[in-house]
């Protein structure tokens, strides 16, 4: 007699999204969806949903593509963040000039993009309302290759990082990061992507409900959710 086969859902997402969003909420998935086995595939390159490599993907893009069903989840933005023990709690703003005297943690996306958050772009935006900000020529820079590593460095007190408010939502909720300035850079949009063959699949419905509830901000949160 063959054993019962547990339904499995194969999910693909970027390394930064998986490390920042999924681990703090996996226990809730286990509690709520004990009948569905979750298999997470991490990659900063888009996998082929049509070729059946995975069932569903969380993708970060400016616009949807026509190859599958793209459902917008959150519009992202990037803000300066640092460890609360360094003198900032979420919602308690530092002076931006003081902020720029701290080590600035920098990173680059694997694929070049004009939307890449950089300290140079952030300073240009901030200068519109803070013209007294110092230039960055003498700034102490810590350069890392991955966004997730840069966020980890900030949480360990190594400096200030321009971080996604979506990815860092759980870190801030747990008091591991605080926002150092309200000045932000616009990011891209997180989409939930599934191939037409799985439309209305109960596994996908369960995953979407769990994912959205995992990042369910209070009314004063700044990142926007899309209906």
N, C-alpha and C positions, 0 to 999 in steps of 0.2 A: 504493500500500500504506500503510495507516494505521500510525502509530507505536504502540509499546507504551504503554499508559496505566498510570502508576504509581499504586498504591493510595494514597488519601489519608485521613487521619484528622483530623477537625475537632474541636478541643477548646476548651471554654470554662472559664475560671477567673477568680477575682478578680485585680485588679491587683497586690495585695500578694503573693499566692501565686505568680503568674507571675514577678514580678521577683525574689522571694527563692528560689524552689525550682527553676524550670525552667532558666534560663540556665546555672548551673554544671554541669548534667547533659545538656545537649543534645548534646554530643559523644559521650556514651555511647549516646544514642538513634541517632545517625548510624552508630556502629560496630555496634550490635546489630541495628538494624532498617533497613538501607539500602533495603529494598524497600518501605517505607511512608513516605510524605511526611506530616510533621506540620504542621498549620496551627493556630495558637493564636489564640483570640479572647479578649481581655481585657475584662471588664466586671464592675462591682460589682452589677449587676442580673441576675437569673436569666433566661437565654435560654429560648426555647421549644423544648424537645427534640422535642416531638410534631410541631411544624411543620417539622422537619427543617432548622433553622437551623444546628445543629452536630450532631455524632454523639454526643458524650459531654461530661460536665461534671464539674468538681471543685467541690463546693459546701460552704459553711460554714454549718451550721445546728444548732439544738438537737435536732431530731428529723427523721426522714425523712418524705417526703411519699408519697402513694399514686399519684402520676401516672406514676412510672417505677420502675426498679429502683435502690434506694439501698443501696450497700455501704459500711459504715463503714470508714474507714482509720485515722485518728488522733484521739484526744481531746486537745484543745489546752489550754494554760495560758499565762499571761503572767507574766513575771518581769522585774525591773529588770536592764537590760543596758547596757553601756557599752564604749567602746574599751579593749582590754587595756592600752594604753600609759598610760592614766590611772591605773593602779595595781591592776588586777584581771585575773587570768587565769581562764578557765572553771574553776569549782570552788574558786576562792580567794575567800572571802567577805569583803566589807567590813563595817564597822560600819554598821548602817542609819541611825543618826543622822548619821554622816558622809556617807552616800549622799545624804541629803536636803538637804545643804548645796550640792550641785552643781546646775547648771542641769537642770531636769526637763523633758524633751521630752514634750509632750502632743499628742494628735490625737483626732479624733472619727470614728466610723464614719459613712458616708453615711446609713444608716438607723438611727434611734434604737433602742437596745436596752438592756435592763437588764444584759446581760452585757458591755457596753462597758467595757474596762479603763480606769480613771482613777486618778490618783494619790490622790485622796480615798478611793476604795474600797480601794486597796492599803494606805494608811495605817491605815484602820479595821481591816483584817485583821491588819496587823502589830502593832497596839496590843494585841492579845490576848496576845502574848508579849513585846512590847517597849513597855511602857507609858510609857517615858521619851522616846519619839519626839517631836520638836518638831512643832508645827502647821505647816500649809503656807501660812499667811497671808503670810509673808515669803519664801516660796520663789521662786527665779528660774525663771520658766516660759518655755519656748519653744513656741509653739503652731503646729502645722502641720495642713494639711487632710487629708493622706493618710498612712496607716500606713507605706507604703513609703518616703515622704520622711522620716518620723520615724526610721526605722531607719537610713537613709543618713546622717542628721545625727548619730546616735549613733556610727556607725562612723567618721565624720570627726572625732570628738572634741568635739562640741558639747554633750554632756551625757548624761543617763541617760534611757532610754526603757523603758516597759513593753511588752515585745515578745513575740510568739508564739514558743514554743520550736520549733514545727514550721517556721514560715517562716524562722527564723534558724538552723536546724540547720546548713546549709552554711556560713553566715557564721562560726559558732562553730567549726566543724570546721577552717576555714581560718585561724582566729586573728584574725578581724576584729572579733569581739564576745566579751565575757566576761559571766558572770552575777555580778551584784553582791550578790544576796541570795537565799536559798532560799525566801523567802516569795513565794507566787504567788497569782494569781487564776485561777479556773477559766474556761476558754474554752468554745467550742462544739466540734462534731465536724466533721471533714472527711469528706465522703462522695464516693464515685465514683458518678456517676449516668448511667445509660444507658436509652434507651427500649426497650420490649419488642421492637421490630422488629429490634434488633441483638443480641439475646441470643446469647451464645456466638460472636459475631463474632471471628475470629482477630486483627483489628486491636485490638480492645478488650482481649483477653487479653494481647497484647504490651505495650500501654500500661500496664495495671495492674501487670504484673510489673516493668517499667522504673521506674514511679513509686515503688512500694513499696521497691525496691532503692536508689532515689536517696536516700531518707530511712530508712536502716536503722541505727538507733542501737545503740551498744554497750550491754551490760547495765546500766551505771550511769546511762544517760540517764533523765530523769525523765518525759518525755511518754510516754503509753501508746499502744501500737498495739492495734488490735482485730483479732480473728481473722477 
